[in-house]
């Protein structure tokens, strides 16, 4: 076989140079086309952005038409809703009253002119009524009493100094300013005694609780437009250099207390107590927050069925430290409802005990001795109290648990509660 004849070197070089030239021409052509496309794209963008072009005008007109259409539809919906509402009101009015009401015309009532006749002279030569025959009773003609509208609290006309609030507001009690206030919270009593001890102007406070150096007096207090006489404790504050606060109403015959005046209270304060060591943990969590204790106490009273006897719920406090703390809240109870409140019944909640202020003397309570504080022992004490019909509830103190009984039956009921059958009793 013969061999293939190799190419000459100059032929290979000439063939490669031709291909390179061809590629260069194609590249130049593509570059030129790309430049033209870019130029056209720029012109199109410029035309689209100019406001005078037909395309932008069409878009604007289209948007305006859409907005007008939407506004028109919204107005039609509002008119339809208003028409439906007017129709409903018209139907409602037509149902009220007699169907003949529309046939009648309303006429303003015409009042008769009042004829005032002048008094005529009598045979006695005057316009006064003649003297009545003896034995007949003359009917006194008196003008209706003038009504007074006073704010709840003290009457400002009854005192020689202005009536103020205790510790809050612009018109509160201050050093160097005369005034008197009605105080209900124990914390405010302590604050006033401390803050006004050096004031020289006449200043005083009225309290429901006895304060050292105070004196009891009948005071007029307004509530819901009516005045009532309450027995309060009057305490003079400060040095008294400029004189004392005076109760001016005592000078009038209507408000002055008679010499044989005796106080008759209509309410009594009772302390509701929760002993942490005698109740379950869940019960203590329910009663311990001061902010919600009044609400919890209200539910407790409703469950017991005596809420209508309680006029006020106030002064939530905590004494001692956990786990032996005591949560308390005060109740102002009508005298007629004290017995129903303290007496234990079968439907009573068993988580609280009651302490009667100025009560629960040694002759009124049978103490059961030292008992280990626990929820179970509390239940046993309550069952022990319920075992005698004469019981007036149970209470807890530093002496241990006790059962409240009538004083005249203390000895007999103490034997019933404490006698264990042995000779020692």
Secondary structure, DSSP 4 states (H G I P E B T S, - for coil): -PPPPPPPHHHHHHHHHHHHHHHHHHHHHHHHHHHHHHHHHHHHHHHHHSTTSHHHHHHHHHHHHHHHHHHHHHHHHHHHHHHHHHHHHHHHHHHSS-GGGGGS---PPPPPPPPPPPPPP-TTSSSSPPPPPTTPPPPP--PPPPP----SEE-GGGBSS-B-BSSSSTTB--TTS-EEEEE--HHHHHHHHHHTTT--S-EEEEESS--TT-EEEEEEEEETTEEEEEEEEEEEES--TT----BGGGGSTTTSPPTT-----SEEEEEEEEEGGGS-HHHHHHHH-HHHHHHHHHHHHHHHT-GGGEEEEEEEEEES-TTS-EEEEEEEEEGGGHHHHHS--TTS-SS-EEEETT---TTTEEE-------HHHHHHHHHHHHTSTT---EEEETTEEEEE--GGGHHHHHHHHH--SSS--
